Amino acid sequence: MTMGEQQTLTRADLCEAVHDEVGLSRQECSSMVERTLDLIVESLERGETVKLSGFGVFQVREKRARMGRNPKTGEPAAIHPRRVISFRASQIMKSKVHGAGNED
């Protein structure tokens, strides 16, 4: 990939990679990928932390209500309390991503 060129990994790409690696049918691989993603989402919906060793941690955080500003008008605006998802990459992933940018 050249500088400035951007690629996106899709669910279909994940399914194909699993298919190539394990040799199950494409339908079985698609079901495995979908079920894995569903389990992650279901855990986050329940407010649970999802830790994938060597990858990172997904957490749901409660954000309190606060006053903000409308960026267009500058007028004060109430920001309602909400739940947000945060992701913290593992040191292993950080090292790999950092090292990948230094290849010439």
MMTF fields as JSON, N, C-alpha, C and O atoms, coordinates in Angstrom:
{
  "mmtfVersion": "1.0.0",
  "mmtfProducer": "UNKNOWN",
  "numBonds": 415,
  "numAtoms": 416,
  "numGroups": 104,
  "numChains": 1,
  "numModels": 1,
  "chainsPerModel": [1],
  "groupsPerChain": [104],
  "chainIdList": ["A"],
  "bondAtomList": [4, 2, 8, 6, 12, 10, 16, 14, 20, 18, 24, 22, 28, 26, 32, 30, 36, 34, 40, 38, 44, 42, 48, 46, 52, 50, 56, 54, 60, 58, 64, 62, 68, 66, 72, 70, 76, 74, 80, 78, 84, 82, 88, 86, 92, 90, 96, 94, 100, 98, 104, 102, 108, 106, 112, 110, 116, 114, 120, 118, 124, 122, 128, 126, 132, 130, 136, 134, 140, 138, 144, 142, 148, 146, 152, 150, 156, 154, 160, 158, 164, 162, 168, 166, 172, 170, 176, 174, 180, 178, 184, 182, 188, 186, 192, 190, 196, 194, 200, 198, 204, 202, 208, 206, 212, 210, 216, 214, 220, 218, 224, 222, 228, 226, 232, 230, 236, 234, 240, 238, 244, 242, 248, 246, 252, 250, 256, 254, 260, 258, 264, 262, 268, 266, 272, 270, 276, 274, 280, 278, 284, 282, 288, 286, 292, 290, 296, 294, 300, 298, 304, 302, 308, 306, 312, 310, 316, 314, 320, 318, 324, 322, 328, 326, 332, 330, 336, 334, 340, 338, 344, 342, 348, 346, 352, 350, 356, 354, 360, 358, 364, 362, 368, 366, 372, 370, 376, 374, 380, 378, 384, 382, 388, 386, 392, 390, 396, 394, 400, 398, 404, 402, 408, 406, 412, 410],
  "bondOrderList": [1, 1, 1, 1, 1, 1, 1, 1, 1, 1, 1, 1, 1, 1, 1, 1, 1, 1, 1, 1, 1, 1, 1, 1, 1, 1, 1, 1, 1, 1, 1, 1, 1, 1, 1, 1, 1, 1, 1, 1, 1, 1, 1, 1, 1, 1, 1, 1, 1, 1, 1, 1, 1, 1, 1, 1, 1, 1, 1, 1, 1, 1, 1, 1, 1, 1, 1, 1, 1, 1, 1, 1, 1, 1, 1, 1, 1, 1, 1, 1, 1, 1, 1, 1, 1, 1, 1, 1, 1, 1, 1, 1, 1, 1, 1, 1, 1, 1, 1, 1, 1, 1, 1],
  "groupList": [{"groupName": "MET", "atomNameList": ["N", "CA", "C", "O"], "elementList": ["N", "C", "C", "O"], "formalChargeList": [0, 0, 0, 0], "bondAtomList": [1, 0, 2, 1, 3, 2], "bondOrderList": [1, 1, 2], "singleLetterCode": "M", "chemCompType": "L-PEPTIDE LINKING"}, {"groupName": "THR", "atomNameList": ["N", "CA", "C", "O"], "elementList": ["N", "C", "C", "O"], "formalChargeList": [0, 0, 0, 0], "bondAtomList": [1, 0, 2, 1, 3, 2], "bondOrderList": [1, 1, 2], "singleLetterCode": "T", "chemCompType": "L-PEPTIDE LINKING"}, {"groupName": "GLY", "atomNameList": ["N", "CA", "C", "O"], "elementList": ["N", "C", "C", "O"], "formalChargeList": [0, 0, 0, 0], "bondAtomList": [1, 0, 2, 1, 3, 2], "bondOrderList": [1, 1, 2], "singleLetterCode": "G", "chemCompType": "PEPTIDE LINKING"}, {"groupName": "GLU", "atomNameList": ["N", "CA", "C", "O"], "elementList": ["N", "C", "C", "O"], "formalChargeList": [0, 0, 0, 0], "bondAtomList": [1, 0, 2, 1, 3, 2], "bondOrderList": [1, 1, 2], "singleLetterCode": "E", "chemCompType": "L-PEPTIDE LINKING"}, {"groupName": "GLN", "atomNameList": ["N", "CA", "C", "O"], "elementList": ["N", "C", "C", "O"], "formalChargeList": [0, 0, 0, 0], "bondAtomList": [1, 0, 2, 1, 3, 2], "bondOrderList": [1, 1, 2], "singleLetterCode": "Q", "chemCompType": "L-PEPTIDE LINKING"}, {"groupName": "LEU", "atomNameList": ["N", "CA", "C", "O"], "elementList": ["N", "C", "C", "O"], "formalChargeList": [0, 0, 0, 0], "bondAtomList": [1, 0, 2, 1, 3, 2], "bondOrderList": [1, 1, 2], "singleLetterCode": "L", "chemCompType": "L-PEPTIDE LINKING"}, {"groupName": "ARG", "atomNameList": ["N", "CA", "C", "O"], "elementList": ["N", "C", "C", "O"], "formalChargeList": [0, 0, 0, 0], "bondAtomList": [1, 0, 2, 1, 3, 2], "bondOrderList": [1, 1, 2], "singleLetterCode": "R", "chemCompType": "L-PEPTIDE LINKING"}, {"groupName": "ALA", "atomNameList": ["N", "CA", "C", "O"], "elementList": ["N", "C", "C", "O"], "formalChargeList": [0, 0, 0, 0], "bondAtomList": [1, 0, 2, 1, 3, 2], "bondOrderList": [1, 1, 2], "singleLetterCode": "A", "chemCompType": "L-PEPTIDE LINKING"}, {"groupName": "ASP", "atomNameList": ["N", "CA", "C", "O"], "elementList": ["N", "C", "C", "O"], "formalChargeList": [0, 0, 0, 0], "bondAtomList": [1, 0, 2, 1, 3, 2], "bondOrderList": [1, 1, 2], "singleLetterCode": "D", "chemCompType": "L-PEPTIDE LINKING"}, {"groupName": "CYS", "atomNameList": ["N", "CA", "C", "O"], "elementList": ["N", "C", "C", "O"], "formalChargeList": [0, 0, 0, 0], "bondAtomList": [1, 0, 2, 1, 3, 2], "bondOrderList": [1, 1, 2], "singleLetterCode": "C", "chemCompType": "L-PEPTIDE LINKING"}, {"groupName": "VAL", "atomNameList": ["N", "CA", "C", "O"], "elementList": ["N", "C", "C", "O"], "formalChargeList": [0, 0, 0, 0], "bondAtomList": [1, 0, 2, 1, 3, 2], "bondOrderList": [1, 1, 2], "singleLetterCode": "V", "chemCompType": "L-PEPTIDE LINKING"}, {"groupName": "HIS", "atomNameList": ["N", "CA", "C", "O"], "elementList": ["N", "C", "C", "O"], "formalChargeList": [0, 0, 0, 0], "bondAtomList": [1, 0, 2, 1, 3, 2], "bondOrderList": [1, 1, 2], "singleLetterCode": "H", "chemCompType": "L-PEPTIDE LINKING"}, {"groupName": "SER", "atomNameList": ["N", "CA", "C", "O"], "elementList": ["N", "C", "C", "O"], "formalChargeList": [0, 0, 0, 0], "bondAtomList": [1, 0, 2, 1, 3, 2], "bondOrderList": [1, 1, 2], "singleLetterCode": "S", "chemCompType": "L-PEPTIDE LINKING"}, {"groupName": "ILE", "atomNameList": ["N", "CA", "C", "O"], "elementList": ["N", "C", "C", "O"], "formalChargeList": [0, 0, 0, 0], "bondAtomList": [1, 0, 2, 1, 3, 2], "bondOrderList": [1, 1, 2], "singleLetterCode": "I", "chemCompType": "L-PEPTIDE LINKING"}, {"groupName": "LYS", "atomNameList": ["N", "CA", "C", "O"], "elementList": ["N", "C", "C", "O"], "formalChargeList": [0, 0, 0, 0], "bondAtomList": [1, 0, 2, 1, 3, 2], "bondOrderList": [1, 1, 2], "singleLetterCode": "K", "chemCompType": "L-PEPTIDE LINKING"}, {"groupName": "PHE", "atomNameList": ["N", "CA", "C", "O"], "elementList": ["N", "C", "C", "O"], "formalChargeList": [0, 0, 0, 0], "bondAtomList": [1, 0, 2, 1, 3, 2], "bondOrderList": [1, 1, 2], "singleLetterCode": "F", "chemCompType": "L-PEPTIDE LINKING"}, {"groupName": "ASN", "atomNameList": ["N", "CA", "C", "O"], "elementList": ["N", "C", "C", "O"], "formalChargeList": [0, 0, 0, 0], "bondAtomList": [1, 0, 2, 1, 3, 2], "bondOrderList": [1, 1, 2], "singleLetterCode": "N", "chemCompType": "L-PEPTIDE LINKING"}, {"groupName": "PRO", "atomNameList": ["N", "CA", "C", "O"], "elementList": ["N", "C", "C", "O"], "formalChargeList": [0, 0, 0, 0], "bondAtomList": [1, 0, 2, 1, 3, 2], "bondOrderList": [1, 1, 2], "singleLetterCode": "P", "chemCompType": "L-PEPTIDE LINKING"}],
  "groupTypeList": [0, 1, 0, 2, 3, 4, 4, 1, 5, 1, 6, 7, 8, 5, 9, 3, 7, 10, 11, 8, 3, 10, 2, 5, 12, 6, 4, 3, 9, 12, 12, 0, 10, 3, 6, 1, 5, 8, 5, 13, 10, 3, 12, 5, 3, 6, 2, 3, 1, 10, 14, 5, 12, 2, 15, 2, 10, 15, 4, 10, 6, 3, 14, 6, 7, 6, 0, 2, 6, 16, 17, 14, 1, 2, 3, 17, 7, 7, 13, 11, 17, 6, 6, 10, 13, 12, 15, 6, 7, 12, 4, 13, 0, 14, 12, 14, 10, 11, 2, 7, 2, 16, 3, 8],
  "groupIdList": [1, 2, 3, 4, 5, 6, 7, 8, 9, 10, 11, 12, 13, 14, 15, 16, 17, 18, 19, 20, 21, 22, 23, 24, 25, 26, 27, 28, 29, 30, 31, 32, 33, 34, 35, 36, 37, 38, 39, 40, 41, 42, 43, 44, 45, 46, 47, 48, 49, 50, 51, 52, 53, 54, 55, 56, 57, 58, 59, 60, 61, 62, 63, 64, 65, 66, 67, 68, 69, 70, 71, 72, 73, 74, 75, 76, 77, 78, 79, 80, 81, 82, 83, 84, 85, 86, 87, 88, 89, 90, 91, 92, 93, 94, 95, 96, 97, 98, 99, 100, 101, 102, 103, 104],
  "secStructList": [7, 7, 6, 6, 7, 7, 7, 7, 7, 7, 2, 2, 2, 2, 2, 2, 2, 2, 2, 2, 2, 2, 7, 7, 7, 2, 2, 2, 2, 2, 2, 2, 2, 2, 2, 2, 2, 2, 2, 2, 2, 2, 2, 2, 2, 6, 6, 7, 7, 3, 3, 3, 6, 6, 6, 3, 3, 3, 3, 3, 3, 3, 3, 7, 7, 3, 3, 3, 3, 7, 6, 6, 6, 7, 7, 3, 3, 3, 3, 7, 7, 3, 3, 3, 3, 3, 3, 3, 3, 7, 2, 2, 2, 2, 2, 2, 2, 2, 2, 2, 6, 6, 7, 7],
  "xCoordList": [0.85, 0.0, 0.901, 1.828, 0.629, 1.43, 0.902, -0.225, 1.73, 1.351, 0.099, 0.019, -0.873, -2.093, -3.179, -4.354, -2.8, -3.774, -4.36, -3.626, -5.671, -6.317, -7.112, -7.811, -7.004, -7.775, -8.613, -8.269, -9.707, -10.595, -10.769, -11.048, -10.603, -10.848, -12.326, -12.829, -13.025, -14.462, -14.761, -13.873, -16.009, -16.435, -16.164, -15.712, -16.448, -16.215, -14.737, -14.401, -13.85, -12.405, -12.04, -11.24, -12.627, -12.371, -12.843, -12.138, -14.034, -14.583, -13.686, -13.428, -13.216, -12.344, -11.015, -10.484, -10.477, -9.212, -9.366, -8.481, -10.488, -10.743, -10.897, -10.363, -11.618, -11.796, -10.439, -10.187, -9.58, -8.257, -7.393, -6.609, -7.541, -6.692, -7.157, -6.337, -8.465, -8.944, -9.574, -9.727, -9.936, -10.439, -11.889, -12.34, -12.638, -14.063, -14.782, -14.188, -16.053, -16.809, -16.925, -16.801, -17.16, -17.32, -18.5, -18.429, -19.578, -20.75, -20.405, -20.801, -19.671, -19.277, -18.365, -18.513, -17.433, -16.517, -17.264, -16.981, -18.211, -19.023, -19.805, -19.886, -20.373, -21.125, -20.219, -20.635, -18.988, -18.051, -17.69, -17.695, -17.38, -17.024, -18.213, -18.049, -19.398, -20.586, -20.885, -21.217, -20.772, -21.048, -20.036, -20.401, -18.78, -17.742, -18.054, -17.993, -18.386, -18.715, -19.982, -20.058, -20.976, -22.208, -21.915, -22.475, -21.038, -20.697, -20.034, -20.301, -19.175, -18.523, -19.565, -19.564, -20.461, -21.493, -22.431, -22.774, -22.844, -23.747, -23.112, -23.786, -21.828, -21.118, -21.06, -21.264, -20.781, -20.725, -22.101, -22.204, -23.155, -24.519, -24.826, -25.542, -24.29, -24.497, -23.564, -23.638, -22.692, -21.765, -20.502, -19.732, -20.274, -19.091, -17.865, -17.995, -16.697, -15.442, -15.078, -15.229, -14.595, -14.156, -12.652, -12.172, -11.912, -10.455, -10.006, -10.266, -9.328, -8.796, -7.274, -6.641, -6.709, -5.276, -4.463, -4.71, -3.5, -2.654, -3.3, -2.669, -4.558, -5.281, -5.65, -5.18, -6.498, -6.874, -8.102, -8.6, -8.591, -9.717, -10.798, -10.521, -12.037, -13.207, -13.927, -14.154, -14.287, -15.012, -16.15, -16.065, -17.223, -18.327, -18.142, -17.965, -18.185, -18.046, -19.32, -19.953, -19.674, -20.827, -20.327, -19.48, -20.839, -20.472, -21.59, -22.768, -21.227, -22.225, -22.771, -22.187, -23.891, -24.466, -23.548, -22.918, -23.477, -22.641, -23.112, -23.924, -22.593, -22.891, -21.783, -20.599, -22.172, -21.227, -21.633, -22.414, -21.1, -21.449, -21.774, -21.151, -22.756, -23.069, -21.91, -21.653, -21.204, -20.039, -20.367, -19.517, -21.586, -21.971, -22.298, -21.879, -23.064, -23.539, -22.782, -22.822, -22.094, -21.406, -22.33, -21.885, -23.62, -24.596, -24.374, -24.021, -24.578, -24.493, -25.549, -26.657, -25.197, -26.121, -25.895, -24.758, -26.988, -26.901, -26.495, -27.038, -25.539, -25.139, -25.653, -25.268, -26.518, -27.169, -26.203, -25.234, -26.468, -25.622, -25.766, -26.826, -24.684, -24.715, -23.641, -22.748, -23.755, -22.756, -21.896, -22.413, -20.583, -19.674, -18.765, -18.491, -18.306, -17.384, -15.986, -15.747, -15.067, -13.67, -12.867, -13.222, -11.791, -10.899, -9.486, -9.026, -8.804, -7.411, -6.605, -6.783, -5.728, -4.922, -3.897, -3.39, -3.599, -2.577, -1.193, -1.014, -0.231, 1.152, 1.658, 2.421, 1.239, 1.66, 1.17, 1.935, -0.116, -0.659, 0.027, 0.382, 0.209, 0.867, 2.258, 2.648, 3.0, 4.35, 4.314, 5.13, 3.368, 3.26, 2.87, 3.439, 1.907, 1.465, 2.565, 2.796, 3.233, 4.335, 5.45, 6.015, 5.772, 6.842, 6.465, 7.331, 5.163, 4.716, 4.895, 5.102, 4.823, 4.971, 6.411, 6.668, 7.362, 8.774, 9.439, 10.663, 8.65, 9.22, 9.517, 8.658, 10.706, 11.082, 11.706, 12.088],
  "yCoordList": [-1.162, 0.0, 1.232, 1.331, 2.152, 3.359, 4.41, 4.317, 5.411, 6.492, 7.177, 7.475, 7.427, 8.087, 7.124, 7.488, 5.906, 4.907, 4.248, 3.838, 4.151, 3.606, 2.372, 2.359, 1.325, 0.116, -0.143, 0.293, -0.851, -1.187, -2.689, -3.321, -3.264, -4.684, -4.852, -4.222, -5.684, -5.883, -7.23, -8.069, -7.426, -8.729, -9.821, -10.916, -9.504, -10.488, -10.864, -12.03, -9.876, -10.156, -11.073, -11.995, -10.82, -11.67, -13.094, -14.055, -13.228, -14.557, -15.288, -16.481, -14.588, -15.201, -15.63, -16.69, -14.799, -15.14, -16.384, -17.239, -16.484, -17.672, -18.886, -19.954, -18.73, -19.819, -20.308, -21.512, -19.381, -19.746, -20.441, -21.333, -20.025, -20.563, -21.927, -22.825, -22.092, -23.324, -24.31, -25.487, -23.851, -24.765, -25.187, -26.083, -24.566, -24.868, -24.184, -23.385, -24.503, -23.867, -22.362, -21.904, -21.617, -20.172, -19.853, -18.916, -20.619, -20.402, -20.64, -19.854, -21.714, -21.997, -20.894, -20.468, -20.436, -19.375, -18.075, -17.356, -17.767, -16.575, -16.646, -15.655, -17.79, -17.98, -17.797, -17.199, -18.303, -18.165, -16.708, -16.24, -15.991, -14.576, -13.787, -12.979, -14.006, -13.293, -13.585, -12.672, -14.835, -15.205, -14.567, -14.115, -14.523, -13.886, -12.407, -11.9, -11.727, -10.303, -10.094, -9.145, -10.967, -10.88, -11.026, -10.294, -11.969, -12.17, -10.935, -10.576, -10.287, -9.064, -7.983, -7.342, -7.776, -6.74, -7.047, -6.143, -8.296, -8.67, -8.394, -7.918, -8.687, -8.423, -6.928, -6.504, -6.136, -4.685, -4.119, -3.193, -4.666, -4.223, -4.437, -3.641, -5.507, -5.81, -4.988, -5.078, -4.191, -3.369, -4.097, -3.593, -5.272, -6.057, -5.558, -4.964, -5.808, -5.514, -6.717, -7.861, -6.457, -7.534, -7.393, -6.408, -8.386, -8.365, -9.481, -10.658, -9.092, -10.053, -9.987, -9.046, -10.984, -10.999, -10.791, -11.442, -9.889, -9.598, -8.662, -8.277, -8.291, -7.402, -6.109, -5.036, -6.208, -5.02, -5.24, -6.359, -4.136, -4.187, -3.208, -2.036, -3.708, -2.881, -2.673, -3.627, -1.416, -1.13, -0.164, 0.665, -0.288, 0.66, 1.615, 1.192, 2.899, 3.922, 4.757, 5.015, 5.166, 6.038, 7.483, 7.848, 8.296, 9.708, 10.487, 10.257, 11.392, 12.161, 13.292, 13.651, 13.832, 15.001, 16.191, 16.301, 17.071, 18.265, 19.324, 19.06, 20.503, 21.591, 21.672, 21.583, 21.837, 21.989, 23.202, 24.039, 23.288, 24.394, 23.858, 22.909, 24.476, 24.179, 24.734, 25.937, 23.883, 24.368, 25.403, 26.22, 25.367, 26.338, 27.711, 28.74, 27.704, 28.984, 29.458, 30.64, 28.538, 28.9, 28.958, 29.248, 28.683, 28.711, 27.523, 26.434, 27.724, 26.591, 25.543, 25.878, 24.289, 23.194, 22.081, 21.761, 21.501, 20.395, 19.126, 18.81, 18.415, 17.107, 16.079, 16.092, 15.196, 14.216, 13.1, 12.834, 12.443, 11.302, 10.199, 10.023, 9.465, 8.402, 7.369, 7.583, 6.259, 5.196, 5.271, 5.437, 5.148, 5.162, 3.943, 3.427, 3.496, 2.366, 2.908, 3.764, 2.407, 2.782, 1.525, 0.424, 1.707, 0.601, 1.001, 2.089, 0.122, 0.346, -0.812, -1.964, -0.5, -1.521, -2.103, -1.402, -3.385, -4.028, -3.53, -2.967, -3.74, -3.36, -4.13, -3.593, -5.379, -6.197, -5.555, -5.407, -5.171, -4.548, -3.21, -2.908, -2.417, -1.119, -1.295, -0.547, -2.282, -2.537, -2.946, -2.487, -3.808, -4.269, -3.128, -2.99, -2.321, -1.207, -0.163, 0.379, 0.115, 1.083, 0.594, 1.375, -0.692, -1.269, -1.317, -1.192, -1.501, -1.589, -0.273, -0.271, 0.833, 2.136, 2.496, 3.495, 1.696, 1.993, 1.161, 1.185, 0.424, -0.419, 0.404, 1.159, 0.282, 0.979, 0.027, 0.43],
  "zCoordList": [0.0, 0.0, 0.0, 0.804, -0.889, -0.984, -0.028, 0.459, 0.237, 1.136, 0.596, -0.596, 1.462, 1.044, 0.576, 0.54, 0.22, -0.211, 1.035, 1.935, 1.08, 2.253, 1.876, 0.862, 2.7, 2.496, 3.728, 4.826, 3.546, 4.645, 4.691, 3.672, 5.882, 6.091, 6.411, 7.341, 5.663, 5.841, 6.482, 6.63, 6.857, 7.377, 6.344, 6.681, 5.083, 4.014, 3.953, 3.745, 4.134, 4.147, 5.31, 5.15, 6.48, 7.642, 7.381, 7.689, 6.814, 6.502, 5.514, 5.674, 4.506, 3.498, 4.112, 3.779, 5.013, 5.671, 6.545, 6.571, 7.262, 8.081, 7.174, 7.471, 6.081, 5.124, 4.6, 4.554, 4.212, 3.682, 4.725, 4.4, 5.985, 7.057, 7.556, 7.747, 7.77, 8.397, 7.422, 7.748, 6.247, 5.232, 5.387, 4.674, 6.304, 6.398, 5.236, 4.513, 5.067, 3.986, 4.249, 5.385, 3.189, 3.346, 4.262, 5.057, 4.155, 5.009, 6.476, 7.337, 6.77, 8.158, 8.695, 9.841, 7.878, 8.295, 8.525, 9.483, 7.659, 7.819, 9.126, 9.853, 9.426, 10.674, 11.888, 12.881, 11.824, 12.943, 13.174, 14.313, 12.112, 12.237, 12.776, 13.69, 12.231, 12.679, 14.146, 14.901, 14.553, 15.953, 16.891, 17.976, 16.493, 17.304, 17.507, 18.626, 16.426, 16.526, 17.351, 18.131, 17.193, 17.979, 19.476, 20.292, 19.837, 21.249, 21.844, 22.991, 21.074, 21.54, 21.781, 22.832, 20.808, 20.926, 22.099, 22.861, 22.251, 23.343, 24.7, 25.613, 24.84, 26.092, 26.388, 27.525, 25.358, 25.538, 25.885, 26.69, 25.284, 25.605, 27.08, 27.687, 27.659, 29.08, 29.973, 31.199, 29.365, 30.141, 30.542, 31.36, 29.985, 30.315, 29.534, 28.463, 30.084, 29.411, 28.552, 28.981, 27.333, 26.438, 26.265, 25.705, 26.752, 26.661, 25.729, 25.977, 24.65, 23.697, 23.818, 23.34, 24.456, 24.741, 23.467, 22.451, 23.527, 22.379, 21.372, 20.387, 21.61, 20.694, 21.398, 21.02, 22.433, 23.17, 24.017, 24.147, 24.603, 25.522, 25.058, 24.804, 24.953, 24.68, 26.009, 26.752, 26.307, 27.533, 27.238, 26.331, 28.027, 27.959, 29.132, 30.274, 28.832, 29.871, 29.916, 28.892, 31.106, 31.299, 31.294, 32.11, 30.391, 30.35, 31.031, 30.758, 31.903, 32.646, 31.771, 30.748, 32.199, 31.515, 31.751, 32.803, 30.774, 30.924, 29.938, 29.052, 30.112, 29.189, 28.145, 28.471, 26.914, 25.819, 25.003, 25.456, 23.806, 22.918, 21.54, 21.066, 20.901, 19.514, 18.683, 18.726, 17.926, 17.192, 16.105, 15.751, 15.583, 14.539, 15.112, 14.582, 16.214, 16.741, 17.974, 18.314, 18.643, 19.876, 21.081, 22.191, 20.871, 21.953, 22.894, 22.441, 24.194, 25.13, 24.785, 24.369, 24.96, 24.673, 25.689, 26.035, 26.158, 27.111, 26.364, 25.306, 26.931, 26.399, 27.397, 28.566, 26.936, 27.796, 28.194, 27.483, 29.333, 29.718, 28.677, 28.077, 28.477, 27.466, 27.761, 28.58, 27.079, 27.166, 25.912, 24.807, 26.086, 24.947, 25.034, 26.117, 23.875, 23.812, 23.624, 22.773, 24.421, 24.232, 23.929, 24.353, 23.196, 22.861, 23.233, 22.886, 23.936, 24.29, 23.711, 24.108, 22.782, 22.12, 23.09, 23.965, 22.925, 23.755, 23.354, 22.274, 24.225, 23.92, 22.701, 21.899, 22.563, 21.417, 20.125, 19.172, 20.094, 18.887, 18.62, 17.48, 19.661, 19.493, 18.886, 17.989, 19.376, 18.854, 17.392, 16.592, 17.042, 15.66, 14.717, 13.634, 15.131, 14.288, 14.168, 13.087, 15.259, 15.232, 14.327, 13.562, 14.404, 13.582, 12.11, 11.244, 11.813, 10.403, 9.679, 8.466, 10.369, 9.74, 9.435, 8.763, 9.921, 9.742, 8.656, 8.522, 7.878, 6.821, 5.595, 5.139, 5.047, 3.814, 2.839, 1.74]
}
